[in-house]
Amino acid sequence: MQELTPEIVATLIDRIEIGQAKMVDGVKKQEIKIIYNFIGNITE
């Protein structure tokens, strides 16, 4: 694979979940989860 195309990304990712934005210590924080096909959610 030489290039990551939109078609390849659509094949690899099942869905993206975006949480509600919150202000924490004056900074906007928002949780984003990428759920991959065949793997699930990967955490750091």
C-alpha distance (Angstrom), angle and dihedral (degrees) to the residues before:
residue distance angle dihedral
M1 . . .
Q2 3.80 . .
E3 3.79 99.9 .
L4 3.80 137.0 28.0
T5 3.80 104.7 -128.8
P6 3.83 128.0 -173.9
E7 3.80 88.6 -107.7
I8 3.81 92.3 56.1
V9 3.81 91.7 46.7
A10 3.82 90.2 50.7
T11 3.81 89.0 52.5
L12 3.81 94.1 49.2
I13 3.83 100.1 43.0
D14 3.81 122.3 66.0
R15 3.82 96.8 -174.9
I16 3.80 144.8 -31.4
E17 3.80 119.5 -129.6
I18 3.81 118.4 -158.9
G19 3.80 119.5 -165.2
Q20 3.77 128.6 -148.3
A21 3.81 115.5 -76.6
K22 3.82 115.5 -112.0
M23 3.80 133.5 -174.3
V24 3.82 111.9 -125.7
D25 3.81 117.0 179.4
G26 3.80 90.0 -21.2
V27 3.82 92.7 -51.7
K28 3.81 123.6 111.0
K29 3.83 110.1 -123.3
Q30 3.78 125.8 -172.1
E31 3.80 129.4 174.3
I32 3.79 116.7 -132.9
K33 3.81 122.3 -173.4
I34 3.80 123.2 -169.3
I35 3.80 111.4 -158.0
Y36 3.79 110.9 -158.3
N37 3.80 126.3 -153.8
F38 3.83 113.0 -104.9
I39 3.85 91.8 4.0
G40 3.81 109.8 53.6
N41 3.80 123.9 -154.6
I42 3.82 117.6 -8.7
T43 3.80 116.1 -155.0
E44 3.78 125.9 -162.1
